[in-house]
Amino acid sequence: MFPGWLQIALVVLLIVLLFGRGKISGLMGDVAQGITSFRKGLKEGMEAPEDEAPKAVENKKTIDGEVVKTAEQEKDKTDA
């Protein structure tokens, strides 16, 4: 059911012959850099500084941090 060590060695040998050691080691280096940057991003995301905390906005609708006028606000201004 599971491949034996001989089949695994044959597949590894074919991969090395097709792509060469240089390309494989370069690819593994790129994968390692990607994992490192992913972990760094996770760590930075968890350390949210207090000054960057979202501010409470009362009775306003926002899209991407920008205050947007709503139909209710426009109606209130014309009634007043």
C-alpha positions as CSV (number, residue, x, y, z in Angstrom):
1,M,0.0,0.0,0.0
2,F,2.7,2.5,0.9
3,P,5.7,3.1,-1.4
4,G,8.9,1.4,-0.3
5,W,12.2,3.1,0.2
6,L,13.3,1.9,-3.3
7,Q,10.3,3.7,-5.0
8,I,10.9,6.9,-3.0
9,A,14.7,6.8,-3.9
10,L,13.8,6.4,-7.6
11,V,11.4,9.3,-7.6
12,V,13.9,11.5,-5.8
13,L,16.6,10.5,-8.3
14,L,14.3,11.3,-11.3
15,I,13.5,14.7,-9.8
16,V,17.2,15.6,-9.3
17,L,18.0,14.5,-12.8
18,L,15.1,16.5,-14.3
19,F,15.5,19.7,-12.4
20,G,19.1,19.7,-11.2
21,R,20.4,20.3,-7.7
22,G,20.7,24.0,-8.2
23,K,17.1,24.6,-9.0
24,I,15.9,22.3,-6.2
25,S,18.1,24.0,-3.6
26,G,16.9,27.4,-4.9
27,L,13.3,26.4,-4.6
28,M,13.8,25.1,-1.1
29,G,15.5,28.4,-0.2
30,D,12.4,30.3,-1.5
31,V,10.1,28.1,0.4
32,A,12.1,28.7,3.6
33,Q,12.0,32.5,3.0
34,G,8.2,32.3,2.5
35,I,7.7,30.4,5.7
36,T,9.9,32.9,7.6
37,S,8.1,35.9,6.3
38,F,4.7,34.3,7.0
39,R,5.7,33.7,10.7
40,K,7.0,37.2,10.9
41,G,3.7,38.6,9.6
42,L,1.8,36.5,12.1
43,K,3.9,37.8,14.9
44,E,3.5,41.4,13.8
45,G,-0.2,41.0,13.5
46,M,-0.5,39.8,17.0
47,E,1.5,42.7,18.4
48,A,-1.0,45.5,17.6
49,P,0.2,48.8,19.1
50,E,-2.4,50.7,21.2
51,D,-2.1,53.9,19.1
52,E,-3.3,52.0,16.0
53,A,-6.4,50.7,17.7
54,P,-9.6,51.4,15.8
55,K,-11.4,54.5,17.0
56,A,-15.1,54.4,17.9
57,V,-17.3,56.4,15.5
58,E,-20.8,57.2,16.7
59,N,-23.7,57.2,14.3
60,K,-21.5,57.1,11.2
61,K,-21.1,54.5,8.5
62,T,-17.5,53.9,7.3
63,I,-16.0,52.3,4.3
64,D,-12.3,51.5,4.6
65,G,-11.9,54.0,7.4
66,E,-13.6,56.9,5.6
67,V,-16.8,58.4,6.9
68,V,-19.6,58.0,4.4
69,K,-22.8,60.0,4.4
70,T,-26.0,58.0,4.5
71,A,-29.5,58.7,3.3
72,E,-30.6,59.1,6.9
73,Q,-28.0,61.8,7.6
74,E,-29.0,63.7,4.4
75,K,-32.7,63.5,5.4
76,D,-31.8,64.8,8.9
77,K,-30.0,67.8,7.4
78,T,-32.8,68.7,5.0
79,D,-35.4,68.4,7.9
80,A,-33.5,70.7,10.2
